[in-house]
Amino acid sequence: GGGGGGGGGGGGAVEMMEQLNMLASSLQGADPLVLLPALEMVLRIANSILNDPANPKVRSIKAKGAAFQKVAAFESLLQLLSVGGFEFGGRNEDGEEVVRFPSRASLHDLAEMRSVVEAHARPLRPQAGAAGAAEGAAEGAAVERETRVFRKSETGVDPARFSVPESFFAAKASDFAPSAAAKAQKEYMMTKQMREALKPKHRFALIRVRFPDGFVIQGKFKPSEPVSAVKAWVQGCLSLPDRLFYLSTMPPVQRVTEGKLGGQSLAELDLSPACLLNFWWSDGINDVGAGIPPMITPALVARAETLCTEAMPEAEKGRTWVDNVAKASAVARPRSASGGG
């Protein structure tokens, strides 16, 4: 991995992706019942680090632990981790052998590794019908971000405007069961109105982040996830992941990733079920134009979609997305030396 988390140059990045894809492809033909748990473990490790990169605990994995042994069963996965920046042979304070993702390793490379593993794990997963039976038990499982990238079109629809069927967001009975069981002992102290208020109103939240250079990324989250999870996801999408940045809401402008707000959930900050945030570098230099590379990784740029037709969503809580986008245009317009609100 490149020093400080910035990722390698163009040639190095291409070479790394070729290595990752070659190693992942070498796993074809393995028993899916053994391979899928190993791939999911790699994804869990990568997601833990990308969601909380400052936490040293998530960067160190016990090499002899039962969980990691699923990965160790495949030499190609160990090599893939090495290409992604992990180091082997170290020991923790208790003398146990660990696999470590050092602080100097590249978060960009880690995110690229995750995308390759995800692409190979997806076809091995059970289809929706089979997965639905276990949905309730998966309450605490991480949500796949299903990252999409949009580029602005001069003649097409602004990618900041999008519509999703209400059925996508609607909470189901299975979403309530695990949390209801956990709170059963306390419910006798709550009124009916209080219990209703605690129930999730939506299963997922779609978050879009608009960059000054015109790109927009979209990810899927649980409404209960903190805003810091969104920031970690965005960081993994950046070409310069070590550069400080913040995300702000539409007018009224609020820097939701700074201070105590970063620990609050999307639901608490009214960012669910769908929200558009603006991206700004903390140093205030948000230059765009010829000769300045995109703010997101080359791999994401290559996946960018241009939206030509898309329905405008209905008004949400009295504010339409038309109003939001119109108000944000002045705030999000690229400026040479100062960040937006």
Buried (B, 14 or more C-beta within 10 A) or exposed (E): BBEBBBBBEEEEBEEBBEBBBBBBEBBEEBEEEEBBBBBBBBBBBBBBBBBBBEEEEBBBBBBEBEEBEBBBBBEBBBBBBBBBBBBEEEEEEEEEBBBBBEEEBBBBBBBBBBBBBBEBBEEBBEEEEEEEEEBBEEBEEBBBBEBBBBBBBEEBBBBBBBEEEEEEBEBEEBBBBBBBEEEEEEEEEEEEEEEEEEEBEBBBBBBBBBBBBBBBBBBBBBBBBBBBBBBBBBBBBBBBBBBEBBBBBBBEBBBBBBEEBBEBBBBBBEBBBBBBBBBBBEEEEBEBEEEEEBBBBBBBBEBBEEBEEBEBBEEEEEEBBEEBBEBBEEBBEBBEEEBBB
